[in-house]
Structures are given as structure tokens and as C-alpha cells.
């Protein structure tokens, strides 16, 4: 039994996907790689700041590490990372509040 759930060594097992679900993993890897592409309508810095916000919102510690590092390399300031984090938090709170209104409706319908 493990004493914790997130371990950097888990990432060493990503290669198992190639054997177990090769085509799906290849498609995922290509799609994931598009985050850092250049030449799109959104520049690399803003792509990485979006990725930071999503990583925080989805609570993926590996994604947070990768995309904060990439954002810093792309020129992000600590203040920009902080704002991306707070935007993610605000959206998460907004989702909870609006889902609360659904709960009101479902309560009334019950």
C-alpha cells in the first residue's frame, strides 16, 4: 500500500500506454504536444498561462509543474501565474455557484 498517491516515478510508466493502448496514446501525445506549438492565434506565453489555469483547475500536479515551468520559459512572471491561478479558482467557484442553482431546481422538482 502506498503512503501517497502522487509520485514523480509514476510518469516513468507513461511508456506502458504505448504497449497497452498504442493508437490512443499516440493520438493523445500529438494532441498534448499542440499546447506548446507556435504560430497559432494564441502566442506561446498565453497558451502556457491557459494551460497553467487548466492544470490548477483539474488539480493535476504533474501538469502544474510542466506548464508553470514552460510558462516561465515563455516569459511569464510570477504575477501572471498568480492571476492565472486566481482566474481558475474564480471559474471553479462560479461553476459551483451555478450548479447550486441546478440543485435548487432539482430540490423543487423532487
Steps between C-alpha positions, in 0.01 A plus 500: 500500500633840407526781752423764236332511162705744294851379429732636230599142424149440367594702194764238418209266430353709220680279250273213606222674311689440174467126555157494659319766296741600225277684251310686770819603677658618175195715429509638854873576479454688173208698641686573825797621298285761334491698825852628442474565129585836359346685210139481610259781582602470868867562573708250698497703822122519509463135395710402803311734734174341384659159561603610851142600579358176367765295680413670827128464437535131416735456798771317305829549688705372206326739260549788741873432518540466123294802404627737770853412385406550134317825578808634678717402202254680272545816709217481754543690821406362839217756506362358173509148645324631811228664289456184291459308825240742633310501170485120522378528860233754406373282217490200731303699755267625228434144389413402858266796539319440171472129573346605829215658306450162331480347847225751588302396193549131567395551861181674389430222250557220754 
